[in-house]
């Protein structure tokens, strides 16, 4: 959903020629996609309406905007909990990472059940009728980085990844994330 400081806005503020592709299959997001498709004149922003599990369709559509021969940053933030089957979630990440050129990066985060306050919010979300979200503990979720080189500070809780960032109300245990280089 469009918010302030979307990925393309942050990227294009730093590098105006950045090209960003969003992927989602939620019809509500499609209603708001016009807000996502703003871009700097030098860059490009696109939207692919697809289930992220259809990696062939996602990558083929993304290739219309991205140069798939140059390093790419793949951002998978807090969505893999919607894939209940662990092997399917791992396979999805592996299929995407394996098709990216050397020198690309994977940024990935996942919520955990370690924080009771976060658990209450997530339980309410799951009762809402939305696509359920499955918490995974850091010792499990870090396996999504297999075959990549985690960069400092590694796979850690959100507030500890960049401690000077505004972390809002998140506790130290609400979720974990990391960035890794794809060799």
Backbone torsions as a table, in degrees:
resi	resn	phi	psi	omega
1	UNK	NA	139.2	178.5
2	UNK	-61.8	134.6	175.5
3	UNK	-139.4	-169.2	172.6
4	UNK	-80.8	149.2	178.0
5	UNK	57.5	49.8	173.0
6	UNK	-63.3	163.9	-177.3
7	UNK	-53.0	-46.9	-177.1
8	UNK	-66.7	-34.2	179.4
9	UNK	-66.3	-44.1	179.2
10	UNK	-66.3	-48.0	-178.6
11	UNK	-61.0	-44.7	-176.5
12	UNK	-76.3	-18.8	172.4
13	UNK	-68.3	-37.0	-179.3
14	UNK	-84.5	-44.4	-179.6
15	UNK	-133.4	95.3	-174.1
16	UNK	-55.2	-22.5	-178.5
17	UNK	-89.7	10.5	178.7
18	UNK	-61.2	142.9	177.5
19	UNK	-116.8	125.9	-173.8
20	UNK	-127.9	135.5	176.8
21	UNK	-124.2	124.9	175.2
22	UNK	-97.5	146.9	177.4
23	UNK	-129.1	129.3	175.7
24	UNK	-161.9	153.4	175.8
25	UNK	-117.5	5.8	-179.3
26	UNK	-75.7	122.1	-179.0
27	UNK	-62.4	-26.2	177.1
28	UNK	-66.3	-41.1	177.7
29	UNK	-62.3	-40.7	179.1
30	UNK	-57.7	-35.8	178.3
31	UNK	-63.9	-26.6	-177.0
32	UNK	-105.2	7.3	-172.0
33	UNK	-62.2	-27.7	-179.9
34	UNK	-58.8	-31.6	177.9
35	UNK	-70.9	-27.3	179.2
36	UNK	-80.8	-21.8	-172.0
37	UNK	-88.8	11.2	173.1
38	UNK	-73.9	151.7	-176.7
39	UNK	-158.3	160.2	170.2
40	UNK	-71.9	156.8	178.6
41	UNK	-59.8	-31.1	-177.5
42	UNK	-80.5	-22.9	-174.5
43	UNK	-104.7	-165.1	178.3
44	UNK	-153.0	145.8	175.4
45	UNK	-134.4	130.7	-178.3
46	UNK	-134.3	164.2	179.9
47	UNK	-131.3	131.6	176.6
48	UNK	-113.0	119.1	176.1
49	UNK	-89.6	102.1	-176.8
50	UNK	-162.9	155.4	171.9
51	UNK	-76.1	129.9	-176.1
52	UNK	-60.1	-19.5	179.3
53	UNK	-72.4	-18.1	176.4
54	UNK	-87.9	73.0	-171.6
55	UNK	-62.5	-33.2	178.6
56	UNK	-62.8	-46.5	179.4
57	UNK	-66.2	-41.5	-180.0
58	UNK	-60.9	-49.9	-177.2
59	UNK	-68.8	-37.6	177.6
60	UNK	-63.9	-42.7	178.7
61	UNK	-68.8	-40.8	179.7
62	UNK	-63.1	-33.6	-178.8
63	UNK	-65.4	-14.1	175.3
64	UNK	-73.1	-20.5	-178.8
65	UNK	-114.0	-35.7	-175.5
66	UNK	-101.1	147.0	172.2
67	UNK	-85.7	102.9	-174.5
68	UNK	-74.5	2.6	175.3
69	UNK	-95.3	-9.3	-180.0
70	UNK	-109.7	156.2	179.9
71	UNK	-54.5	140.9	-176.2
72	UNK	-128.9	147.1	171.9
73	UNK	-99.3	117.2	177.1
74	UNK	-97.8	119.4	-177.3
75	UNK	-112.0	116.8	178.4
76	UNK	-123.6	87.2	-173.9
77	UNK	-102.7	110.8	170.2
78	UNK	54.5	38.0	176.6
79	UNK	-116.4	-17.0	-175.7
80	UNK	-70.0	-15.9	174.3
81	UNK	-66.8	-15.6	176.4
82	UNK	-79.6	-7.8	175.3
83	UNK	-101.9	106.6	-172.8
84	UNK	-65.4	-42.3	-176.4
85	UNK	-77.1	118.0	-176.7
86	UNK	-60.5	-44.2	-179.2
87	UNK	-63.6	-34.8	177.2
88	UNK	-66.9	-42.5	178.6
89	UNK	-62.6	-46.9	178.4
90	UNK	-62.3	-41.8	179.8
91	UNK	-63.8	-38.2	178.4
92	UNK	-60.7	-49.9	179.8
93	UNK	-61.3	-45.0	-179.1
94	UNK	-59.9	-44.5	-179.5
95	UNK	-62.2	-39.9	179.1
96	UNK	-69.7	-49.3	-178.2
97	UNK	-60.8	-42.0	-177.7
98	UNK	-63.7	-21.3	-178.0
99	UNK	-96.7	-1.2	-179.7
100	UNK	-92.5	148.4	-179.9
101	UNK	-69.9	155.6	175.8
102	UNK	-55.6	141.7	-178.3
103	UNK	92.9	-4.5	176.0
104	UNK	-74.8	170.0	179.4
105	UNK	-129.3	149.3	174.5
106	UNK	-116.1	121.9	171.9
107	UNK	-111.0	123.7	-173.5
108	UNK	-143.1	138.6	174.2
109	UNK	-135.8	158.4	-177.9
110	UNK	-151.8	137.6	177.2
111	UNK	-77.7	152.2	178.2
112	UNK	-122.1	166.5	179.5
113	UNK	-97.4	9.4	-174.4
114	UNK	-69.6	-23.5	-176.8
115	UNK	-100.8	116.2	-177.5
116	UNK	-58.7	-38.0	179.7
117	UNK	-64.6	-42.5	178.1
118	UNK	-65.9	-37.2	178.8
119	UNK	-61.5	-41.7	179.4
120	UNK	-61.9	-46.6	179.4
121	UNK	-61.1	-43.8	-179.0
122	UNK	-67.4	-38.5	177.3
123	UNK	-60.9	-41.8	177.2
124	UNK	-62.9	-42.4	177.9
125	UNK	-59.9	-47.9	-178.2
126	UNK	-63.7	-30.7	177.2
127	UNK	-77.1	-12.7	-175.4
128	UNK	-72.7	-12.3	-176.5
129	UNK	96.1	-2.7	176.7
130	UNK	-71.8	172.0	176.4
131	UNK	-60.0	122.9	-177.0
132	UNK	-57.3	154.6	177.9
133	UNK	-121.0	129.4	-179.6
134	UNK	-104.0	120.4	174.6
135	UNK	-72.0	145.9	171.9
136	UNK	-133.7	139.5	-179.1
137	UNK	-73.5	153.9	-178.2
138	UNK	-53.4	-38.3	-179.3
139	UNK	-63.6	-23.3	176.6
140	UNK	-91.4	-50.6	-175.0
141	UNK	-61.3	-30.8	-179.8
142	UNK	-61.9	-23.1	178.5
143	UNK	-63.3	-17.8	177.5
144	UNK	-65.6	-16.2	179.6
145	UNK	-92.2	4.6	-178.4
146	UNK	-53.2	135.8	178.6
147	UNK	85.5	3.8	178.0
148	UNK	-120.9	171.2	179.3
149	UNK	-110.8	101.9	178.6
150	UNK	-61.4	136.0	176.3
151	UNK	-97.9	161.8	-178.7
152	UNK	-61.4	139.4	8.1
153	UNK	-92.1	19.9	179.0
154	UNK	87.3	-157.9	179.1
155	UNK	-91.1	110.8	-172.3
156	UNK	-145.4	171.9	-179.4
157	UNK	-63.0	149.5	-175.2
158	UNK	-51.3	-51.3	-178.0
159	UNK	-63.7	-25.6	-178.8
160	UNK	-85.6	-14.6	-178.5
161	UNK	-64.7	-46.6	173.7
162	UNK	-136.0	85.1	-170.8
163	UNK	-59.5	-18.6	179.6
164	UNK	-84.6	-7.0	-179.5
165	UNK	-77.3	156.3	176.6
166	UNK	-74.5	113.2	-175.8
167	UNK	-100.7	0.8	177.1
168	UNK	61.0	-136.8	-175.0
169	UNK	-94.2	3.7	-177.4
170	UNK	-65.0	137.5	174.3
171	UNK	-84.5	177.9	-178.9
172	UNK	-65.7	-15.6	-172.0
173	UNK	-116.6	4.1	-173.2
174	UNK	-64.8	-37.6	-179.5
175	UNK	-164.1	164.3	-177.4
176	UNK	-128.4	152.7	178.1
177	UNK	-152.6	168.3	178.4
178	UNK	-165.2	168.4	175.6
179	UNK	-128.5	136.3	-179.1
180	UNK	-135.7	148.2	176.1
181	UNK	-89.9	139.3	178.2
182	UNK	-97.7	116.9	-176.3
183	UNK	-75.0	NA	NA
